């Protein structure tokens, strides 16, 4: 292959467009800061809670439709051992948005929280909330890394550009416009990116479906005579794993700061709900082209193409099947359009992860713990430095691809098995307290480690039902063990909180050992209620006296 000069020109124009939009949005941020006498940090992190519905839908959808979304769906559909039924992301994401809109948007938006960790800090204090911030920050850093890896691999296939150069350039552009304008820059660039994703993917699909090297995908969907059918199946003994993966994607997404950054930036609770519901439909629509790409690739006679044999799957290139299909099954100019879709998807997810992690550190750690008296100007610099640091870490990890994959999966696991039950309890169970939360974290983490992980060659100590060798000969849990761990954590948090509160209440444990001040919090509402009653009696008496004197 030779360097694809037209493709490089198109990508340069795309990056200039995104950077220009980010700079324009940063100018709007400056205007809002000058007009507003309130919290400048809130303007940077939440766009002053003034994002309109259309922009909100675009930025939430673009955040979830990232490089992993586009490439992962195509890979699963193409993979002969999986198929489209294992390309789970679109449908679980619909569940994520509907659950988020129905149940999580109201308590988060009406309490005017700045980050996902605010309710933890308010209810449990700094010790427990800081421990829970760590997995959230790690997940964001690894999100940055994985999105950049997907872009580097795609550019390497289509443009024949160095993997390292493509990653560094993309990271620099995303960091710059996120630095300049905060959520305003991220949201408005997401609008452009989502439009590019939609147009680019759907422009490529007709060329793929009509290429001369592939059979009609309707004939190969279930027909095994050509090669494995691309629809795929879920064997009965793997149904537990399929369900576990589905729930991981559906509920794990509810424990990401990037989701709540969009919810909290809405002007009202009802708008936050509508943002979630409309975004759910967009996720389904944007998942269709990737499924079709994977289906075409699975129906292709690769020996008749310039790629030749062995096939991409046999070469271990299934993860790059989307750029490979664009490169060998469409005209050059169409493949360049396709790379624009991947680049837009990557940038839209990366900037969200950058601002998400900067929000957690600046608001929950620096402002609430390190320097409570920090000025708005100081906080602006803290946010910018946080964005740079996360960008550097994420970019650095891209050169350790296999390790990043492992840690990314660990981060997703932690979001589901640890953070999700914690968030449910802090928002919906009044009885939950720091003791239950601490025991819940320890229990969830212990069970997850003992359950093993084939990707890091960690053998399972606990053998759940249907724990057996997978197709690669590795001992794997086919039982929905992560869902079980999540439920166990949920029960432990609630029951542990109740037992500890009861122990202090009846005097089984001395009050001096109550480090989380559970007993004080239990008596506080009664004291407040009593005080309110006294105020009401006093006001009533004064009104009565005034009436009598008149």
MARMIVEX-680896 format. One record per residue (C-alpha): x, y, z. Coordinates in steps of 0.5 Angstrom, whole numbers, plus 500, padded with zeros to 3 digits. Layout:
N
x / y / z
X / Y / Z .
...
//
This chain:
550
x / y / z
500 / 500 / 500 .
502 / 507 / 499 .
500 / 513 / 503 .
493 / 515 / 501 .
494 / 523 / 500 .
487 / 525 / 498 .
485 / 521 / 505 .
490 / 525 / 509 .
487 / 532 / 506 .
480 / 530 / 508 .
482 / 528 / 515 .
486 / 534 / 516 .
480 / 538 / 513 .
475 / 534 / 518 .
480 / 536 / 524 .
480 / 543 / 522 .
472 / 543 / 522 .
472 / 540 / 529 .
477 / 545 / 532 .
474 / 551 / 529 .
467 / 549 / 532 .
471 / 548 / 539 .
474 / 555 / 538 .
467 / 558 / 537 .
464 / 554 / 542 .
469 / 557 / 547 .
468 / 564 / 545 .
461 / 562 / 547 .
463 / 560 / 554 .
467 / 566 / 555 .
461 / 570 / 554 .
457 / 566 / 559 .
462 / 567 / 564 .
462 / 574 / 563 .
454 / 575 / 564 .
454 / 570 / 569 .
455 / 572 / 576 .
455 / 565 / 579 .
459 / 559 / 579 .
464 / 559 / 573 .
466 / 551 / 574 .
458 / 550 / 573 .
459 / 553 / 566 .
465 / 550 / 564 .
463 / 543 / 566 .
455 / 543 / 565 .
455 / 549 / 560 .
451 / 553 / 565 .
445 / 548 / 565 .
443 / 551 / 559 .
444 / 546 / 553 .
438 / 545 / 549 .
434 / 539 / 547 .
437 / 538 / 540 .
444 / 539 / 542 .
443 / 535 / 548 .
440 / 529 / 544 .
446 / 530 / 539 .
452 / 530 / 545 .
449 / 524 / 549 .
448 / 520 / 543 .
455 / 521 / 540 .
458 / 520 / 547 .
455 / 513 / 546 .
456 / 512 / 539 .
464 / 511 / 539 .
469 / 508 / 536 .
468 / 501 / 540 .
461 / 502 / 538 .
462 / 502 / 530 .
468 / 497 / 530 .
465 / 492 / 535 .
458 / 491 / 532 .
462 / 490 / 525 .
467 / 485 / 529 .
461 / 481 / 532 .
457 / 480 / 526 .
463 / 478 / 522 .
466 / 473 / 527 .
464 / 466 / 525 .
464 / 464 / 532 .
459 / 470 / 534 .
454 / 473 / 529 .
449 / 479 / 530 .
446 / 476 / 536 .
452 / 478 / 540 .
453 / 485 / 537 .
449 / 487 / 543 .
451 / 495 / 544 .
445 / 498 / 541 .
439 / 495 / 544 .
442 / 495 / 551 .
444 / 502 / 550 .
436 / 503 / 549 .
435 / 500 / 556 .
440 / 505 / 559 .
437 / 511 / 556 .
430 / 509 / 558 .
432 / 507 / 565 .
436 / 513 / 566 .
430 / 517 / 564 .
425 / 514 / 568 .
429 / 513 / 574 .
436 / 517 / 575 .
434 / 523 / 571 .
430 / 526 / 576 .
434 / 525 / 583 .
440 / 527 / 580 .
437 / 533 / 576 .
432 / 536 / 581 .
438 / 536 / 587 .
442 / 540 / 582 .
448 / 535 / 583 .
455 / 537 / 579 .
457 / 530 / 578 .
455 / 523 / 579 .
459 / 523 / 586 .
456 / 528 / 589 .
450 / 524 / 592 .
456 / 520 / 595 .
459 / 525 / 598 .
453 / 529 / 601 .
451 / 522 / 604 .
457 / 518 / 606 .
462 / 523 / 606 .
469 / 524 / 603 .
472 / 517 / 605 .
467 / 513 / 602 .
466 / 517 / 596 .
473 / 518 / 594 .
474 / 510 / 594 .
469 / 510 / 589 .
471 / 515 / 585 .
478 / 511 / 583 .
474 / 506 / 579 .
470 / 512 / 575 .
477 / 515 / 574 .
480 / 509 / 571 .
474 / 507 / 567 .
475 / 514 / 564 .
482 / 514 / 562 .
481 / 507 / 559 .
475 / 509 / 555 .
480 / 515 / 552 .
485 / 509 / 550 .
480 / 505 / 547 .
477 / 510 / 543 .
484 / 512 / 540 .
486 / 505 / 539 .
480 / 504 / 534 .
482 / 510 / 530 .
489 / 508 / 530 .
488 / 501 / 527 .
483 / 504 / 522 .
487 / 510 / 519 .
493 / 505 / 519 .
489 / 500 / 514 .
485 / 506 / 510 .
490 / 511 / 510 .
497 / 507 / 511 .
499 / 512 / 516 .
503 / 511 / 522 .
499 / 508 / 528 .
502 / 513 / 533 .
502 / 519 / 529 .
494 / 518 / 528 .
493 / 517 / 535 .
497 / 523 / 537 .
494 / 528 / 532 .
487 / 526 / 534 .
489 / 526 / 542 .
492 / 533 / 541 .
486 / 536 / 537 .
481 / 533 / 542 .
484 / 536 / 548 .
485 / 543 / 545 .
478 / 544 / 544 .
476 / 541 / 550 .
481 / 545 / 554 .
478 / 551 / 551 .
471 / 551 / 552 .
469 / 545 / 556 .
462 / 542 / 555 .
460 / 547 / 550 .
466 / 545 / 546 .
464 / 538 / 547 .
457 / 539 / 546 .
457 / 543 / 539 .
463 / 539 / 536 .
459 / 533 / 538 .
453 / 535 / 533 .
458 / 536 / 527 .
461 / 529 / 529 .
454 / 525 / 530 .
452 / 528 / 523 .
458 / 526 / 520 .
458 / 519 / 523 .
450 / 518 / 520 .
452 / 521 / 513 .
458 / 517 / 512 .
456 / 510 / 515 .
450 / 510 / 510 .
453 / 513 / 504 .
458 / 507 / 505 .
453 / 502 / 506 .
450 / 501 / 498 .
457 / 501 / 496 .
458 / 495 / 500 .
452 / 491 / 499 .
453 / 492 / 491 .
460 / 490 / 491 .
462 / 484 / 486 .
466 / 480 / 491 .
460 / 478 / 496 .
454 / 474 / 496 .
447 / 477 / 498 .
447 / 478 / 505 .
440 / 475 / 506 .
442 / 468 / 503 .
448 / 468 / 508 .
444 / 470 / 514 .
442 / 463 / 516 .
446 / 459 / 510 .
452 / 455 / 513 .
454 / 452 / 506 .
458 / 459 / 504 .
461 / 460 / 511 .
458 / 461 / 518 .
452 / 465 / 518 .
452 / 472 / 520 .
446 / 472 / 524 .
449 / 467 / 529 .
446 / 463 / 535 .
446 / 463 / 542 .
447 / 456 / 544 .
443 / 454 / 550 .
449 / 453 / 554 .
452 / 460 / 553 .
445 / 464 / 554 .
447 / 465 / 561 .
453 / 469 / 558 .
449 / 473 / 553 .
445 / 475 / 558 .
450 / 477 / 563 .
454 / 481 / 557 .
447 / 484 / 556 .
446 / 487 / 563 .
453 / 489 / 563 .
452 / 494 / 557 .
445 / 496 / 559 .
446 / 497 / 567 .
454 / 499 / 567 .
452 / 505 / 563 .
448 / 508 / 568 .
454 / 508 / 573 .
458 / 513 / 568 .
460 / 520 / 569 .
459 / 522 / 562 .
452 / 520 / 562 .
450 / 524 / 568 .
454 / 530 / 565 .
449 / 530 / 559 .
443 / 529 / 564 .
445 / 535 / 569 .
447 / 540 / 563 .
439 / 540 / 561 .
435 / 546 / 563 .
430 / 542 / 567 .
428 / 535 / 569 .
423 / 534 / 563 .
428 / 536 / 558 .
433 / 531 / 561 .
428 / 525 / 560 .
427 / 527 / 553 .
434 / 527 / 552 .
435 / 520 / 554 .
429 / 517 / 550 .
430 / 521 / 543 .
438 / 519 / 544 .
435 / 511 / 545 .
432 / 511 / 538 .
438 / 514 / 535 .
443 / 509 / 538 .
439 / 504 / 534 .
439 / 507 / 528 .
446 / 508 / 528 .
448 / 501 / 530 .
445 / 498 / 523 .
450 / 500 / 518 .
456 / 497 / 522 .
451 / 490 / 522 .
451 / 491 / 515 .
458 / 492 / 514 .
459 / 485 / 518 .
454 / 482 / 514 .
457 / 483 / 508 .
464 / 482 / 510 .
462 / 475 / 513 .
459 / 474 / 506 .
465 / 476 / 502 .
470 / 471 / 498 .
476 / 474 / 500 .
480 / 470 / 495 .
477 / 474 / 490 .
479 / 481 / 493 .
486 / 484 / 493 .
486 / 482 / 501 .
487 / 475 / 499 .
487 / 469 / 503 .
487 / 467 / 509 .
481 / 471 / 511 .
481 / 477 / 516 .
478 / 472 / 521 .
484 / 467 / 520 .
489 / 473 / 520 .
487 / 475 / 527 .
484 / 482 / 524 .
477 / 481 / 526 .
477 / 487 / 530 .
479 / 491 / 524 .
474 / 488 / 519 .
470 / 495 / 518 .
476 / 499 / 515 .
478 / 492 / 511 .
471 / 492 / 508 .
471 / 499 / 506 .
478 / 499 / 504 .
477 / 492 / 499 .
470 / 492 / 498 .
469 / 500 / 496 .
472 / 505 / 492 .
477 / 509 / 495 .
473 / 515 / 496 .
468 / 511 / 499 .
473 / 508 / 504 .
475 / 515 / 506 .
468 / 517 / 507 .
468 / 511 / 512 .
474 / 513 / 516 .
471 / 520 / 517 .
465 / 516 / 521 .
470 / 512 / 525 .
474 / 519 / 526 .
468 / 523 / 528 .
466 / 517 / 533 .
472 / 517 / 536 .
473 / 524 / 537 .
466 / 524 / 540 .
467 / 519 / 545 .
474 / 521 / 547 .
472 / 529 / 549 .
466 / 526 / 553 .
471 / 522 / 557 .
476 / 527 / 558 .
471 / 532 / 561 .
468 / 527 / 565 .
474 / 525 / 569 .
476 / 532 / 569 .
469 / 534 / 573 .
470 / 528 / 578 .
477 / 530 / 580 .
476 / 538 / 580 .
469 / 538 / 583 .
469 / 532 / 588 .
477 / 532 / 590 .
480 / 538 / 589 .
474 / 543 / 590 .
471 / 539 / 596 .
477 / 536 / 599 .
484 / 539 / 597 .
482 / 547 / 597 .
475 / 548 / 599 .
476 / 556 / 598 .
479 / 555 / 591 .
476 / 561 / 586 .
473 / 560 / 580 .
479 / 562 / 576 .
483 / 557 / 580 .
478 / 551 / 578 .
478 / 553 / 571 .
486 / 551 / 571 .
485 / 545 / 575 .
480 / 543 / 570 .
484 / 544 / 564 .
490 / 541 / 567 .
486 / 535 / 569 .
484 / 534 / 562 .
491 / 534 / 559 .
493 / 529 / 565 .
488 / 524 / 563 .
489 / 526 / 555 .
496 / 524 / 556 .
495 / 518 / 560 .
490 / 515 / 555 .
494 / 517 / 549 .
500 / 513 / 553 .
496 / 507 / 554 .
494 / 506 / 547 .
501 / 503 / 546 .
500 / 498 / 551 .
494 / 495 / 547 .
493 / 488 / 550 .
494 / 491 / 557 .
489 / 497 / 555 .
483 / 492 / 553 .
484 / 488 / 559 .
484 / 494 / 564 .
478 / 497 / 560 .
474 / 490 / 561 .
476 / 491 / 568 .
473 / 498 / 568 .
467 / 496 / 565 .
466 / 490 / 570 .
467 / 495 / 576 .
462 / 500 / 573 .
457 / 494 / 573 .
459 / 490 / 579 .
461 / 495 / 584 .
459 / 502 / 582 .
452 / 501 / 579 .
449 / 498 / 586 .
452 / 503 / 590 .
449 / 509 / 585 .
442 / 505 / 586 .
443 / 505 / 594 .
445 / 512 / 595 .
439 / 515 / 590 .
433 / 510 / 592 .
435 / 507 / 599 .
435 / 512 / 605 .
437 / 507 / 610 .
444 / 506 / 606 .
450 / 509 / 609 .
458 / 509 / 609 .
458 / 502 / 613 .
454 / 498 / 608 .
457 / 502 / 602 .
464 / 500 / 604 .
462 / 492 / 605 .
459 / 492 / 599 .
465 / 495 / 595 .
469 / 490 / 599 .
464 / 484 / 597 .
463 / 486 / 590 .
471 / 486 / 589 .
473 / 480 / 592 .
467 / 476 / 589 .
469 / 479 / 582 .
477 / 477 / 583 .
475 / 470 / 585 .
471 / 469 / 579 .
477 / 469 / 575 .
478 / 473 / 568 .
481 / 469 / 562 .
483 / 475 / 559 .
489 / 476 / 564 .
489 / 468 / 565 .
486 / 469 / 572 .
483 / 462 / 574 .
477 / 462 / 577 .
477 / 460 / 584 .
469 / 460 / 585 .
466 / 455 / 580 .
459 / 458 / 578 .
454 / 453 / 574 .
457 / 452 / 567 .
464 / 454 / 569 .
467 / 450 / 563 .
473 / 451 / 557 .
471 / 456 / 552 .
472 / 455 / 544 .
479 / 457 / 546 .
480 / 452 / 551 .
480 / 457 / 557 .
476 / 456 / 563 .
470 / 461 / 563 .
464 / 462 / 567 .
458 / 461 / 562 .
453 / 463 / 568 .
451 / 470 / 569 .
456 / 471 / 575 .
457 / 479 / 574 .
450 / 480 / 575 .
449 / 475 / 581 .
455 / 479 / 584 .
452 / 486 / 582 .
445 / 483 / 586 .
449 / 481 / 592 .
453 / 487 / 592 .
446 / 491 / 592 .
443 / 486 / 598 .
450 / 487 / 602 .
450 / 495 / 602 .
442 / 495 / 604 .
443 / 489 / 609 .
449 / 492 / 612 .
447 / 499 / 612 .
441 / 497 / 616 .
445 / 492 / 621 .
450 / 497 / 623 .
445 / 503 / 624 .
441 / 498 / 628 .
447 / 496 / 632 .
448 / 503 / 634 .
441 / 505 / 635 .
440 / 500 / 640 .
447 / 501 / 644 .
450 / 494 / 641 .
456 / 498 / 639 .
458 / 504 / 643 .
457 / 511 / 639 .
464 / 513 / 639 .
466 / 507 / 634 .
460 / 511 / 629 .
466 / 514 / 624 .
460 / 515 / 619 .
456 / 518 / 624 .
450 / 514 / 623 .
446 / 515 / 629 .
447 / 523 / 629 .
444 / 523 / 622 .
438 / 518 / 624 .
436 / 523 / 630 .
437 / 530 / 625 .
431 / 529 / 622 .
427 / 529 / 628 .
431 / 535 / 631 .
429 / 539 / 624 .
422 / 537 / 624 .
421 / 539 / 632 .
425 / 546 / 630 .
420 / 547 / 624 .
414 / 546 / 628 .
416 / 551 / 633 .
418 / 556 / 628 .
411 / 555 / 625 .
407 / 555 / 632 .
411 / 562 / 633 .
409 / 565 / 626 .
402 / 562 / 627 .
402 / 566 / 634 .
404 / 572 / 631 .
399 / 572 / 626 .
394 / 571 / 631 .
396 / 577 / 635 .
396 / 581 / 629 .
389 / 579 / 627 .
387 / 580 / 634 .
390 / 587 / 635 .
387 / 589 / 628 .
//
